[in-house]
Amino acid sequence: MMNINERLPPSGSEALVDYGHGEFRVVRPGAFVRCAVTGAAIRLEDLRYWSVDWQEAYASPEAVLLRVRRAGRS
């Protein structure tokens, strides 16, 4: 059995997503979105972290923290 860190990278096109509070809406279908901090591809089914204000996705809590620090909000 594979865990989330062992999954193969997503294939297909990048999705366009509208990030809302507690949910997101796919505007243009695709297999993944890119982390705004790391550039890593994030499968839509694995997407857990995003910013409603900045309309960005993040690969991990660490990426969120780095983004907030870069913006001077911590």
SVG drawing of the C-alpha trace seen along z (x, -y; Angstrom):
<svg xmlns="http://www.w3.org/2000/svg" viewBox="-17 -42 27 44">
<polyline fill="none" stroke="black" stroke-width="0.4" points="0.0,0.0 1.3,-3.4 1.0,-6.5 0.4,-10.0 4.1,-10.8 4.8,-7.8 2.2,-8.6 3.2,-9.1 3.2,-12.7 -0.1,-13.8 -0.4,-13.5 -2.7,-15.7 -3.3,-19.4 -3.2,-22.0 -6.6,-22.9 -7.9,-26.4 -9.5,-26.6 -11.5,-29.1 -10.5,-28.8 -13.4,-29.4 -13.8,-29.0 -13.6,-25.3 -14.0,-24.2 -12.8,-24.9 -14.5,-25.0 -12.8,-23.7 -13.2,-26.4 -11.1,-24.7 -10.8,-20.9 -7.4,-19.4 -5.5,-16.8 -3.5,-19.1 -2.7,-22.6 0.7,-24.1 1.9,-25.1 2.4,-28.8 5.6,-28.4 7.3,-25.3 5.9,-24.9 5.1,-21.3 2.2,-19.7 -0.7,-18.9 -3.4,-16.4 -6.8,-17.9 -7.8,-14.9 -4.8,-15.7 -5.4,-19.5 -5.8,-20.5 -4.2,-23.9 -5.0,-27.2 -5.6,-30.9 -9.0,-32.4 -7.5,-35.9 -4.5,-35.1 -6.3,-32.4 -3.2,-30.1 -2.7,-26.5 0.0,-25.1 1.5,-21.7 1.9,-21.6 1.4,-23.5 5.1,-24.5 4.5,-26.1 1.6,-28.1 3.8,-29.3 6.6,-30.3 4.1,-32.2 2.7,-34.1 6.2,-34.9 7.2,-36.2 4.1,-38.4 5.0,-39.8 2.0,-38.5 3.7,-36.7"/>
</svg>
